[in-house]
Amino acid sequence: MSHGATCDVCWRRCTIPEGGTGFCHARICQDGRVAAGNYSRLTSVAIDPVEKKPLAEWHPGARVLSVGSYGCNMRCPFCQNFEISQRGADGAPWRETSPQELVDLALECAARDPLVIGIAHTYNEPLVGWEYVRDCSELAHKAGLANALVSNGCVSAHVIDALAPLVDAANIDLKCFSAEGYRRLGGSFEDVRYAIATLAAREACHLEVTTLVVPGLSDSEAAMRQEAAWLASVSEDIVLHVTRFFPRWHMAGARPTPVATARHLADVAREYLPRVHVGNC
């Protein structure tokens, strides 16, 4: 009888007991093997403008069928979607939707609305169930649909390496620019930088990066200068979003980021990157 297995999807390397669930609430152990327990389980389905992802410079005006499941491998206290990202199978209502069913739905949406160009995996952390993203993306490409990914990027290299050829556009959250900051949030600074560099290296992938300016975490000029310089060294084609924080979840009592702070940090980033957008201002 199996006593469990070790998950290799992210740096946590959870040892999951038979029948149990990993830290992310999404990965499970069945018959001695780790699997995506949230595979095909959608908690959220909507047609969104690409700009909402945010993808400001990828097919402006287009729309995508946006889908999410449950679970996340980080614990950001300001999470905007904590109702699904910080829950498991028993904590969020979900509907079974196979990869083929999802692609068929996207095609139906595109037939009714020619502005719909593909599927976006978003809302929770898609890569804790990356096999579903992979399978849907392969079918979507065969059907002539585009694939977009919105992720924290904090996963093992083999996950990003497998998915990168299937991703047409991505927005990666770069929460802050320090290993200590990532430790506070339960993430991996090394892994998110690998994800950004890997996606940026693919000419077929349009890459945008979002930094939420959270007071005390990511609002220093020095850190933004380091971040923008690093992103520019990876690729000057990266589009950066400097986005204003609003109180949410465990930080509901905090104050919103001052508009002036967000605008100033965007100006700092523009010293290194030609395409910088300010969000939530």
C-alpha positions as CSV (number, residue, x, y, z in Angstrom):
1,M,0.0,0.0,0.0
2,S,1.3,3.5,-0.9
3,H,2.4,5.8,1.8
4,G,2.3,8.8,-0.5
5,A,4.4,10.6,-3.1
6,T,6.4,13.8,-3.6
7,C,5.0,16.5,-5.9
8,D,7.6,18.1,-8.3
9,V,5.4,20.9,-9.7
10,C,6.9,23.6,-7.5
11,W,9.7,24.3,-5.0
12,R,7.7,23.1,-2.1
13,R,8.1,19.5,-3.0
14,C,5.1,18.5,-0.9
15,T,5.1,14.9,0.3
16,I,1.4,14.1,-0.2
17,P,0.0,11.1,1.7
18,E,-2.2,8.6,-0.2
19,G,-5.6,10.3,-0.6
20,G,-4.3,13.6,0.6
21,T,-3.8,17.0,-0.9
22,G,-0.8,19.2,-1.2
23,F,-0.2,22.8,0.1
24,C,-1.8,24.2,-3.0
25,H,-5.2,22.4,-2.4
26,A,-5.1,21.2,-6.0
27,R,-2.5,18.4,-6.2
28,I,-3.5,15.0,-4.8
29,C,-1.9,11.5,-4.3
30,Q,-3.8,8.6,-5.9
31,D,-2.4,5.1,-6.1
32,G,1.1,6.3,-5.1
33,R,1.3,9.0,-7.8
34,V,0.7,12.8,-7.7
35,A,-2.0,14.1,-10.0
36,A,-3.9,17.3,-10.6
37,G,-6.9,16.9,-8.4
38,N,-8.5,20.0,-9.9
39,Y,-8.1,18.7,-13.5
40,S,-11.1,19.7,-15.6
41,R,-12.7,21.4,-12.6
42,L,-13.7,25.0,-13.4
43,T,-14.8,27.4,-10.8
44,S,-14.9,30.5,-13.1
45,V,-15.8,31.0,-16.7
46,A,-16.2,34.4,-18.4
47,I,-15.5,36.3,-21.6
48,D,-13.1,39.1,-20.9
49,P,-11.3,41.8,-22.9
50,V,-7.6,40.9,-23.2
51,E,-6.8,44.2,-21.5
52,K,-8.3,42.8,-18.2
53,K,-5.7,40.0,-17.9
54,P,-3.9,42.5,-18.2
55,L,-2.5,42.1,-21.8
56,A,-2.3,45.7,-22.9
57,E,-0.4,45.2,-26.2
58,W,-1.5,41.8,-27.4
59,H,-4.4,42.0,-29.9
60,P,-6.0,45.1,-28.3
61,G,-9.8,45.0,-28.4
62,A,-9.9,41.2,-28.6
63,R,-11.6,39.0,-26.1
64,V,-10.8,35.6,-24.6
65,L,-12.7,32.9,-22.8
66,S,-11.2,33.1,-19.3
67,V,-11.3,30.1,-17.1
68,G,-10.0,29.2,-13.6
69,S,-10.1,26.3,-11.2
70,Y,-9.2,26.3,-7.5
71,G,-5.9,26.3,-5.6
72,C,-2.6,28.2,-5.5
73,N,0.9,27.5,-4.2
74,M,1.4,31.0,-2.7
75,R,-0.3,32.8,0.2
76,C,-0.3,36.5,-0.7
77,P,-2.2,38.2,2.0
78,F,-3.7,40.7,-0.5
79,C,-5.0,38.0,-2.9
80,Q,-7.8,39.3,-5.1
81,N,-9.3,35.9,-5.8
82,F,-8.8,34.2,-2.5
83,E,-12.3,32.7,-2.6
84,I,-11.0,30.2,-5.2
85,S,-7.2,30.4,-5.0
86,Q,-7.1,29.6,-1.3
87,R,-9.7,26.9,-1.4
88,G,-9.8,23.2,-2.4
89,A,-12.4,20.9,-3.9
90,D,-14.7,21.2,-0.9
91,G,-14.4,25.0,-0.6
92,A,-15.4,26.3,-4.0
93,P,-18.2,25.2,-6.4
94,W,-16.8,23.8,-9.6
95,R,-18.1,22.2,-12.8
96,E,-16.4,19.4,-14.7
97,T,-15.3,20.6,-18.1
98,S,-13.0,18.4,-20.2
99,P,-10.3,20.0,-22.5
100,Q,-12.4,19.2,-25.6
101,E,-15.5,20.6,-24.0
102,L,-13.6,23.8,-23.1
103,V,-12.3,24.2,-26.7
104,D,-15.7,23.5,-28.1
105,L,-17.1,26.2,-25.8
106,A,-14.4,28.7,-27.0
107,L,-15.2,27.9,-30.6
108,E,-18.9,28.5,-29.9
109,C,-18.1,31.8,-28.3
110,A,-15.9,32.8,-31.3
111,A,-18.7,31.9,-33.7
112,R,-21.1,34.2,-31.9
113,D,-18.4,36.9,-31.3
114,P,-15.6,37.2,-33.8
115,L,-13.6,39.3,-31.3
116,V,-13.1,36.1,-29.2
117,I,-9.7,34.7,-30.2
118,G,-8.8,32.1,-27.7
119,I,-8.7,30.8,-24.1
120,A,-7.0,32.4,-21.0
121,H,-6.1,30.3,-18.0
122,T,-6.4,32.7,-15.1
123,Y,-8.2,33.6,-11.8
124,N,-6.6,31.0,-9.5
125,E,-3.0,29.8,-10.1
126,P,-3.4,27.8,-13.3
127,L,-0.1,26.0,-13.1
128,V,-0.9,24.0,-9.9
129,G,-3.1,22.1,-12.5
130,W,-0.7,22.6,-15.4
131,E,-1.6,19.3,-17.1
132,Y,-5.1,20.7,-17.8
133,V,-3.5,23.9,-19.2
134,R,-1.3,21.8,-21.5
135,D,-4.1,19.5,-22.8
136,C,-6.5,22.4,-23.4
137,S,-3.7,24.4,-25.1
138,E,-2.8,21.6,-27.5
139,L,-6.4,21.2,-28.6
140,A,-6.9,25.0,-28.8
141,H,-4.0,25.4,-31.2
142,K,-5.3,22.5,-33.4
143,A,-8.6,24.4,-33.5
144,G,-7.0,27.7,-34.5
145,L,-7.4,29.3,-31.1
146,A,-4.8,31.3,-29.1
147,N,-3.7,30.5,-25.6
148,A,-3.1,33.0,-22.9
149,L,-1.7,32.4,-19.4
150,V,-1.9,34.5,-16.2
151,S,0.3,33.1,-13.5
152,N,2.6,33.7,-10.6
153,G,5.3,31.8,-12.5
154,C,6.4,30.1,-9.3
155,V,6.7,26.6,-10.6
156,S,9.4,24.1,-11.5
157,A,11.4,24.6,-14.7
158,H,10.0,21.4,-16.3
159,V,6.5,22.9,-16.1
160,I,7.4,26.1,-17.8
161,D,9.6,24.3,-20.3
162,A,6.7,22.1,-21.3
163,L,4.1,24.8,-21.6
164,A,6.2,27.6,-23.2
165,P,5.7,26.3,-26.8
166,L,2.0,26.4,-26.3
167,V,1.6,29.9,-24.8
168,D,0.8,32.7,-27.2
169,A,0.6,35.4,-24.6
170,A,1.4,35.5,-20.8
171,N,1.2,37.9,-18.0
172,I,3.4,36.9,-15.1
173,D,3.0,38.4,-11.6
174,L,6.4,39.6,-10.4
175,K,5.2,40.3,-6.8
176,C,8.4,42.1,-5.7
177,F,12.1,42.0,-6.5
178,S,13.7,40.3,-3.6
179,A,14.1,36.7,-2.3
180,E,13.0,37.9,1.1
181,G,9.8,39.4,-0.2
182,Y,9.0,36.1,-2.0
183,R,9.6,34.2,1.2
184,R,7.1,36.3,3.0
185,L,4.5,35.5,0.3
186,G,5.3,31.8,0.1
187,G,6.8,32.0,-3.4
188,S,10.1,31.4,-5.2
189,F,12.0,34.4,-6.5
190,E,14.3,32.1,-8.5
191,D,11.5,30.3,-10.2
192,V,9.5,33.4,-11.2
193,R,12.6,34.8,-12.9
194,Y,13.2,31.6,-14.7
195,A,9.6,31.6,-16.0
196,I,9.9,35.2,-17.2
197,A,13.2,34.6,-18.9
198,T,12.0,31.4,-20.6
199,L,8.8,32.9,-21.9
200,A,10.6,36.0,-23.1
201,A,13.0,33.9,-25.0
202,R,10.2,32.5,-27.2
203,E,9.5,34.9,-30.2
204,A,6.1,33.4,-30.6
205,C,5.1,34.4,-27.0
206,H,4.0,37.9,-26.1
207,L,5.0,38.6,-22.5
208,E,3.7,41.1,-20.1
209,V,4.7,41.4,-16.4
210,T,2.6,42.9,-13.6
211,T,3.9,44.3,-10.3
212,L,1.3,45.2,-7.7
213,V,2.7,48.1,-5.7
214,V,2.0,47.0,-2.2
215,P,3.0,49.3,0.6
216,G,6.0,47.9,2.5
217,L,6.5,45.1,0.0
218,S,7.0,46.4,-3.5
219,D,6.9,50.2,-3.3
220,S,10.5,51.2,-3.1
221,E,12.2,53.1,-5.9
222,A,15.4,51.1,-5.5
223,A,13.6,47.8,-5.9
224,M,11.7,49.0,-9.0
225,R,14.9,50.3,-10.5
226,Q,16.5,46.8,-10.0
227,E,13.4,45.1,-11.3
228,A,13.1,47.2,-14.5
229,A,16.9,46.9,-15.2
230,W,16.6,43.2,-14.9
231,L,13.6,42.9,-17.1
232,A,15.3,45.1,-19.7
233,S,18.3,42.8,-19.6
234,V,16.0,39.8,-20.3
235,S,14.2,41.6,-23.1
236,E,13.2,45.2,-23.8
237,D,10.1,43.9,-25.5
238,I,8.6,42.9,-22.1
239,V,5.6,45.1,-21.3
240,L,5.4,46.1,-17.6
241,H,2.3,46.9,-15.6
242,V,2.9,48.9,-12.4
243,T,-0.4,48.5,-10.6
244,R,-1.9,50.2,-7.6
245,F,-2.9,48.1,-4.6
246,F,-6.3,48.1,-3.1
247,P,-7.1,46.5,0.3
248,R,-8.2,42.9,0.1
249,W,-8.3,39.6,2.1
250,H,-5.9,39.7,5.1
251,M,-4.8,43.2,4.1
252,A,-8.4,44.6,4.0
253,G,-7.4,47.1,6.7
254,A,-4.5,48.5,4.7
255,R,-4.6,51.8,2.8
256,P,-4.5,51.8,-1.0
257,T,-1.3,52.7,-2.7
258,P,-1.1,56.4,-3.3
259,V,-1.6,57.2,-7.0
260,A,1.5,59.4,-7.0
261,T,3.6,56.4,-5.8
262,A,2.4,54.1,-8.6
263,R,3.0,56.8,-11.2
264,H,6.5,57.6,-9.9
265,L,7.5,54.0,-9.9
266,A,6.2,53.7,-13.5
267,D,8.4,56.6,-14.4
268,V,11.4,54.9,-12.8
269,A,10.7,51.7,-14.8
270,R,10.5,53.8,-18.0
271,E,14.1,54.7,-17.6
272,Y,14.8,51.1,-18.6
273,L,11.7,49.8,-20.4
274,P,9.9,51.5,-23.3
275,R,6.5,50.0,-22.6
276,V,5.2,50.6,-19.1
277,H,1.6,50.9,-18.1
278,V,0.1,52.2,-14.9
279,G,-2.9,50.2,-13.5
280,N,-5.8,51.0,-11.1
281,C,-5.1,54.7,-11.2
